[in-house]
Amino acid sequence: MSTETASVPRTQQVSPDLKPQELSFPLPKALHTTGHVHLTFLGHCATVFLATSTPGDSGGSVKPLGSFVYAMPDRKNSKSTISTTIYTSPSSIEYTTRVAKIVARRIGMPVYVGCSIDPHALELTVEEEMEGLSQIVNLVVEKYEAQK
């Protein structure tokens, strides 16, 4: 009886290389609130998860996951985006959809966005909410451009 050893094929790393990025920053105008962003850029899409924390949050507390939205740029109209809600949380769906559509349009590829940020619970004015949204979108676009 011969004992032949089967050669195991070598694995090779292929693009895209999965390198998630985790970022934290103070939200503008939201006193003592930290924004958290988890980014993963793939060759064909991006995933973005958004959350906030405050100094009073306990480490063992369970927070709601929020809403989950898929958005992609419209190929026929560059100023438009198409979005689909995958999971809805009433407190965060509007903010999640807005972020998903803006990011998809700005980076030019499909985006999955999960978000538990509730701007009403943070008691922000419309201007403060928009400033925070702009900072999040600009950060995501900046990181996307840097990894390209």
C-alpha positions in Angstrom: 0.0 0.0 0.0 1.5 3.3 -1.0 0.9 6.3 1.2 0.8 9.4 -1.0 0.3 12.7 0.8 -2.1 15.0 -1.0 -0.6 18.4 -1.5 -2.6 21.1 0.1 -3.1 24.1 -2.2 -1.6 27.3 -0.9 -3.9 30.1 -0.2 -3.2 33.5 -1.5 -4.6 36.8 -0.4 -6.9 38.4 -2.8 -8.2 41.9 -3.0 -10.0 43.5 -1.2 -8.0 43.1 2.0 -10.5 43.4 4.9 -9.2 46.1 7.2 -12.0 47.5 9.4 -11.4 50.9 10.9 -12.8 52.0 14.2 -12.9 55.8 14.9 -14.1 57.9 17.8 -14.5 61.6 18.0 -16.5 64.2 20.0 -19.7 65.2 18.3 -19.9 68.9 17.7 -22.4 70.8 19.8 -23.5 67.6 21.7 -22.0 68.1 25.1 -20.0 65.1 26.4 -21.1 62.9 23.5 -18.7 60.7 21.6 -19.4 59.5 18.1 -18.2 56.0 17.1 -17.7 54.9 13.5 -16.8 51.4 12.4 -15.9 51.3 8.7 -15.1 48.5 6.3 -14.4 49.2 2.6 -14.6 46.3 0.2 -14.1 46.4 -3.5 -17.8 46.6 -4.3 -19.4 48.2 -1.3 -18.8 49.8 2.2 -20.2 49.1 5.6 -20.6 51.8 8.1 -21.8 51.4 11.7 -22.6 54.5 13.8 -23.2 54.8 17.5 -22.8 57.4 20.3 -21.7 57.2 24.0 -21.8 59.5 26.9 -19.8 59.4 30.2 -22.9 58.2 32.1 -23.2 55.0 29.9 -22.4 51.9 31.8 -20.2 49.3 30.1 -22.5 46.4 30.7 -25.7 48.0 29.5 -27.3 46.7 26.3 -28.0 49.4 23.7 -30.4 49.1 20.8 -28.8 48.3 17.5 -30.8 50.9 15.6 -31.7 50.8 11.9 -29.9 49.2 9.0 -30.2 50.7 5.5 -28.7 49.8 2.1 -28.1 52.7 -0.3 -26.6 52.9 -3.8 -26.0 55.7 -6.2 -28.4 56.0 -9.1 -26.5 55.2 -12.3 -28.8 57.5 -14.5 -28.9 60.5 -12.2 -25.7 61.4 -10.3 -27.6 63.6 -7.8 -30.0 60.8 -6.7 -29.6 57.7 -4.6 -31.7 54.6 -4.1 -32.2 53.1 -0.6 -33.8 50.2 1.0 -34.5 49.7 4.7 -33.3 46.3 5.9 -34.2 46.8 9.6 -36.2 49.7 11.2 -35.9 51.3 14.6 -38.3 54.2 14.7 -35.8 56.5 16.7 -33.0 56.2 14.2 -34.4 55.3 10.7 -34.5 58.9 9.4 -30.9 59.6 10.4 -29.7 56.3 9.1 -31.3 56.7 5.7 -30.0 60.2 5.4 -26.4 59.1 6.2 -26.6 56.1 3.9 -27.9 58.2 0.9 -25.3 60.9 1.3 -22.4 58.5 1.8 -23.4 56.4 -1.2 -23.7 59.5 -3.4 -20.3 60.9 -2.2 -18.2 57.8 -2.6 -20.1 56.5 -5.7 -20.7 52.9 -4.5 -23.2 50.9 -2.5 -23.2 51.3 1.3 -24.7 49.4 4.2 -25.3 51.7 7.2 -26.2 50.6 10.7 -27.0 53.4 13.1 -28.2 53.7 16.6 -27.9 57.5 16.8 -31.1 59.1 17.9 -30.7 62.9 17.4 -34.0 63.6 19.3 -32.7 61.7 22.4 -29.5 63.9 22.3 -31.8 66.9 22.3 -30.0 68.6 19.4 -31.3 71.4 17.3 -31.6 70.9 13.6 -28.4 72.9 13.0 -26.5 70.9 15.6 -27.8 67.6 14.1 -26.7 68.7 10.6 -23.2 69.7 11.9 -22.8 66.2 13.4 -24.1 64.5 10.3 -21.6 66.5 8.1 -18.7 65.6 10.4 -19.6 61.9 10.1 -20.1 61.9 6.4 -16.9 63.9 5.8 -14.9 61.5 8.0 -16.2 58.4 6.1 -15.5 60.1 2.7 -12.0 61.1 3.9 -11.2 57.6 5.0 -12.6 56.2 1.7 -10.4 58.5 -0.3 -7.3 57.7 1.8 -7.7 53.9 1.2 -8.3 54.1 -2.5 
